């Protein structure tokens, strides 16, 4: 409750909000569900040893589930929470700070580790520039 109240821009002092966000992020780590623990194991595996990931990393006013700052990549669980206006604002905030977002489904993480690892490696190695908006090019590449 305190962390949520502190994130209200009209009621927070920057130092207090940052500490509250860090406390919230630490609490999220302690209560990680199975899929989150399994994804963390993948991110710490030998195949991904060249990249350093952080869990529950505060990024501005957001908490990224998993982030590799050096690659500019945030990995999150896919779901309906990202389709509404709040999810779109969150994505815009992360992109504005230079992060690309890779979303993985929980079922995919639990049942298809090799494919998940392949997708993560591809995202990490992808250094192509990102469009400034959420509108991707069509199927024909135009």
N, C-alpha and C positions, 0 to 999 in steps of 0.2 A: 504494500500500500504506500509506503513512504517513497519507494523508487518511482512509482507511477505519479504520485503527486509532485515529486521533484522534477519530473520530465515536463511538466506543464510550463511552457515558456514564460507565462505571466507570473509564476510563483517561485522561480528557482534562481539561486545564485550559482554561477558556473562551477565552482569548486565542489559545492555540496552535490549538485546534480551528477558530476563526474564520479564522485565517490559512490553515490547511490547506484549509478549505472554499473559500476564495477562490482558492487555487492550483488546486484541482481544477476549479472553475468556469472559470478562465482556460484550463486545458488542454482542457476540453471545447469551448471556442470555437475553439481552433486546429485541432481535428480534426473540424469540422462536416461532416456528409455533405451531399450535393447538396440534399436536401429541406429541410434546416435552413437552408442558405444561401438557397434560394429563398424560404422563409417569411420570413427576415430581410429580404429585398429587398421583399417585400409589406408588411411592417410599417413599412418606411422609405419607402414610396411616397407620392405626393402625396395619395392618398385618405385616408391615415391620419396625415397630418402633424400633425394637432391633438393626437395622443396620443404620449407618449414611452414607448418600450419599451426594456427592458434584456434582454440575452441572458445566460443562465446566472447568474441573480440568486440569491445565497444568501438564503433565506427561512427563518429559524429553523435547523433542522437539515437542511433540504432545499435543493436547487438547482433553481429553476424554470427550465425551458428558455427561456421567453420570459415577461416580465411587464410589465404596465402598472400600476404601483402606484397612480397617481392614479385609475384606473378600477376597481381591485381585481380585475384579471383576469390569470390565468395561462393561457398557451397551451402545450399540449404535444402530442406525437405520441401518437395512439391506439395501443393494443396490449395484448397479454395481460398485460404486466407490471403493469397497473393493476387487474386483476381479483382478484388474490390479497390475502391479509391485509396484506402490506407496502404494496401499492398503495392499499388502503383506508385504512391508517394515514396514508400520505402525503397523501391527499386530505383526511382529517380535520384533519391538521396545517395544511395550507394554508387550509382553510375557517375554522379556528379563528383564523387570523391575518387574516381578512377578505377572502380571495381567492375568486373564482369560478374555475372551471376549464373551459376550452374545449379539447376534444381533436379533433385533425384527423388524418386518415389520410394517410400519406406519399403514396400514389397520388393522392389528391385534391389535395394540394399541387402535385404534379408535373404533373397533367393538367388541372386546373380552377381556375386562378388567380382568375377572376372570382367563382366561387361561394365560394371560400375567403375572398376579400376581403369579400364580402357578409355571410358568417357572422361574421367578425371585427367588422365595423362594427356589426352587430346586437347582438353580445355587449357591445361597448363602450358602446353607447347604452342598453342594458338596465339600468335602475336599480332594478328591482323588488326587494323584499326577498327574501332567500334563506331556504329552510327550514333549521332548525337541524340536521336529520338528512339522510341520503342518500335517504330515502324521499320520492319525488316524488308529487304528487297524481295520481290516476288519470286516465284519458282523459276522464272527465266533469267533471274539475276539482274533485272533492270530496276 
